[in-house]
Amino acid sequence: MSVNKLRGNTQRTRTEEESVRPRFRLSLDWDSIFSSPKSTLAWGIFFLLAGIILEVSFISYIVTGLADQSIIDALGQESIRDAGRQTRNFLGVLGATFSHIFVYRWFGVGALLLPFVPILAGWKIAFGKELLPLTRATQEVIFYTLWVSVLMGYIVLMSNSENTMSFASGGFGYMVNVWLFDWLKWGSIIPIFFALFVFAVYFYDAKTLVENWQRKPEKEETVVNEAEVPDQNVSSDIPDVEMEIQKQPVKQPEYVSVANDTYDDDIIIPRVVEPEKEEKQNGVHVLEVLNKEEFVKPAAIVSPPVVPVPATDLELELEVSSETLLPREIREVVDDEDVNASILREFGQYDPMLDLPSYQFPTYNLLSDVIDNQHEKVTQEELESNKTKIVETLGSYGINISKIKATIGPTVTLYEIIPEAGVRISKIKNLEGDIALSLAALGIRIIAPMPGRGTIGIEVPNKNRETVFIRSVLMNERFQKSTYDLPIVLGKTISNEIHIADLAKMPHLLMAGATGQGKSVGLNVILASLIYKKHPAELKFVLVDPKKVELTLFNKLERHFLAKLPNADEAIITDTKKVIFTLNSLCIEMDSRYDLLKEASVRNLKEYNTKFAQRRLSPEKGHKFLPYIVLVIDELADLMMTAGKEVETPIARLAQLARAVGIHLVVATQRPSVKVITGLIKANFPARLSFRVTSSIDSRTILDMGGAEQLVGQGDMLLAINSEVIRLQCPFIDTREIEDVCEFIGSQRGYDEAYALPEYEGDENSESRSEVNTDDFDQLLPEAARLIITHQQGSTSLIQRKMKLGYNRAGRIMDQLELIGVVGPFTGSKARDVMFHDLSQLDDHLRSMGISG
Ligand SMILES: Nc1ncnc2c1ncn2[C@@H]1O[C@H](COP(=O)(O)OP(=O)(O)OP(=O)(O)O)[C@@H](O)[C@H]1O
């Protein structure tokens, strides 16, 4: 068996061998020299030590002045042993020689900086981490070495101290100054400092520094309330909050949570009230003294008369988790780096990417670099006032709280509360409406209890929400380093972490959301995440866009990332008939991939491709590298209305089976009704995402729970995977950015044509259905349609009775209603499914079919 396979290997075509052989050899060499952990450690330590040796010898040379100079000059004439005995450099003749060259002959004291380059490089090679960004630090070291040398040269020349001080400037700095002196005399200091200025402007992006500096006063205004420093300034700025704190009646240490008083710059911290101070201020302030008996009585046993805990008694603990954006320097490096290289290195012997060897991944510069909107963050005032409202509202219903904590997210702030012992969670859940009313804001979501945390969560929308820009999430370290097969960024969580999912594992995604809530942006974000991480050889998209305008921008990717039916004019499919063909064609592709997998005795696409890359599957037997295929449907409702089962069946089939062969579906719909997201479809999409929808019924249809109707729009969403629900803020990508990315890729050399899907001609049935001849329809059809929608009952006898028609005519009308997608197919004894909820939807549909009346 294995012998045969080996023989099969030798039959590969010449061109393939040629394309593989050189790379293979190269990667072997590289691996053996640098990639094995032992040798990287050895090389790293070598560089590290070399840097340290150089630094020590330079310092020693400067400390001992020119003592070793004569010895170095006489090196050729006396023995090394003699020279070694006489040298005063800590590191002997070698140290003295290197120092003489680098310090005396070349760069003077500036040379002291040079050893940092091998030290930093050695550290990186040995430990895989950067102490400082290497490229940038090297650039800085080179500049300052030269600049310090020149500056010292100026000092030496001006002070006529060539004899005693020339080692300070080295030959380079001195000669430059001799030359400058001829031109400018003492004025040569001007170009020297001008050079420093120019370097600073470009290297440290002085423009941004100036902009930040100019913006500072404005920022300070908002920051004051954010209580970065809990001092008098702050208290005088929020007098009402302070007053409330002064009213604090009784010290109740058991209610006071651990206040978070460690913080950094952009974190908002609640003020910590010192109990002693209060008591002094409030000597006469004992409000209603708490009834001690009732206070200790467990609420579960006897419902106590309500003793609301004053909101100000509770400290608001603030939980902050910072997002791990790459530091600016590294981001720049990432931008410049050839991303290809790292991915190429990961691949085995057969590399499908060599089809497009010069393909450049899109750079991050194509995405807009909006600096930040920090100043729009939630203020201390807002936090305090929401806290007060929550505590008071709950208090007025007899629910006292023992602890409250806030986590500020991009769109909402999560207040987690721990009610006092004995308070039933269902009681709080029932008060959802009242709390929302009291907070007078949209989008309050109560999560009782918070899974796995033993608290109750209340999400309150922020007054000023933060836009999450796509650039920041794609440059996030976690996304950069993610090793998922199909990584997609879905958004930012409440604790400001980015949420990355693997579409290959999901394995399909269903998205819903009312119009204008961010679905299209969400789809674009998913597509962009994949495009930024995957090579065209690894991934193909099938884009279905019945709305005809949403995905057109991706047309430019036709010869890189798109797949289409042979002979189709457009790669992006907008026509219902073609959608049906394409879906069926994908089913054929799925079946033939399964055949290949079976033949190769592997279980999934990844194993198959690995085996193929290892040359264990012969192309002569029809084996080929199989890219992932992601089918994106932007608006399932349209398709289900016009083609019903013909769309539903292949989608369900693909969703059920295609995962193992690398075909994944992302399906979006505006109308998450049961007519669109049928049981069959829903059962096969375990991962579902909902933007804001119009009713809790819609929310239940898509997520199996309410809540999506309370989202605040603009990309605010709930993601449900395997019964776990998380709230996320979708990143924002605008049309111009998509356009730029597509243009960047589209202008590169691509494949000769789009990836060809198997041919599918379609059967007669589907042809006739798609080309409905409305002239033959019964005149009473529109009236019958309205009747059915009004009664939400797809029965022929209803038409018969209400419209007083004979059975045959009513039956004919019913068939025609099925044909135009108003009712579902005949199901035997049960009434047919009704595809529309209300008359306005129906009228739109009839108009679009050219049926009036
Ligand atoms: N993640 C986001 N962050 C900020 N704003 C957003 C976000 N997503 C959407 N928006 C805003 O909402 C608008 C509508 O978004 P989008 O076009 O994606 O809606 P849609 O649900 O696709 O609507 P339709 O179904 O009508 O096409 C956008 O133009 C943008 O201004």
The ligand as an ORCA input file, in Angstrom:
! r2SCAN-3c Opt
* xyz 0 1
  N     -20.840     48.297     13.890
  C     -21.309     49.510     13.682
  N     -20.782     50.559     14.339
  C     -21.277     51.801     14.124
  N     -22.260     52.090     13.282
  C     -22.816     51.096     12.591
  C     -22.371     49.747     12.759
  N     -23.097     48.963     11.953
  C     -23.964     49.763     11.306
  N     -23.803     51.042     11.689
  C     -24.564     52.200     11.217
  O     -25.854     51.764     10.817
  C     -26.060     51.991      9.428
  C     -26.823     50.850      8.793
  O     -26.056     49.674      8.818
  P     -26.261     48.521      7.740
  O     -26.274     49.086      6.374
  O     -25.264     47.472      8.010
  O     -27.698     48.027      8.119
  P     -28.469     46.770      7.559
  O     -28.985     46.049      8.749
  O     -27.662     46.009      6.612
  O     -29.653     47.461      6.807
  P     -30.363     46.908      5.521
  O     -30.940     45.601      5.929
  O     -31.384     47.958      5.243
  O     -29.326     46.818      4.468
  C     -24.663     52.158      8.852
  O     -24.656     52.992      7.743
  C     -23.895     52.765      9.995
  O     -24.041     54.162     10.012
*
